[in-house]
Amino acid sequence: MPSFNDTFSNLTNANPVDALKLLPARSTSRDVLEALSLMIETQGLGIGDRLPPEIEIAKRLGVGRAKVREALTAWQNMGIVTRNKKAGTRLAAEVSSNAIQLPVTVKLEAESLLRTHAVRRPLEIETVRLAAQNCDAHHRRIISARAAELIAAYEAGEDWRPADHRFHAALQDASGNPLFGQLIRQIQQGFNEIYEAPFGQAHLGQASIPMHQLLADAVTAGDAEQAAALMEQIMSMVEHEIRDVMKAMERGNV
């Protein structure tokens, strides 16, 4: 009878694609990434290791190649993998549950969200700084209206996320540089394509919403430094909330 070490050695030395299991019908891109996450952990793959080709992954999981490509593109946008025709798809970030006591798929979601947030932070701060410096009467009216809409939705207990997107879009438009909006949307899109509601919590970051009125006031008053400081505080609050949810999940309280 083979020993445990022999069995484990055979498993980790096998073709990684063999660790993938057929997914149920109508599986999502998130399901594909969860299957890949478990494969990576089972096989002990690390940064720089190559993942199986798209066509092999699709065949093994029983999904269309387009869905696999969509999932891997989302990972690429989040900095988890790099992709090119010659080198294939390679890991650029650790995919392991060893560091914290969370399932690997949840840990990966958390790390992806924090990574996205870290890149977005300086862009958002500079956006509001420029908006305060450059906005004219037209943009001031729009920003004030969007802030009022956001606060009204929040105070009414409604889904404030659409209003929040419109508020931030107004700030980006007022900055005078369309690249800020494009970059922020691109960063967020990679995450949101897979994780529509982080940790299953649609209103993550809700505690920071009341501060958006102060932010709007600073921008429309032309106070660039106050606007930047408020955005820094808002982004810090969201990060702390993400980390608090992670800790609660580790304790089994979520």
ABEGO torsion letter per residue (X at the ends): XBBAAAAAAAAAABBAAAABBBBBBGBBAAAAAAAAAAAAAAAGBBBGBBBBBAAAAAAAAGBBAAAAAAAAAAAAAAGABBBBAAAEBBBABBBBAAABBBBAAAAAAAAAAAAAAAAAAAAAAAAAAAAAAABBAAAAAAAAAAAAAAAAAAAAGBBAAAAAAAAAAAAAAAAGBAAAAAAAAAAAAAAAAABABBGGBAABGAAAAAAAAAAAAAAAAGBAAAAAAAAAAAAAAAAAAAAAAAAAAAAGAX
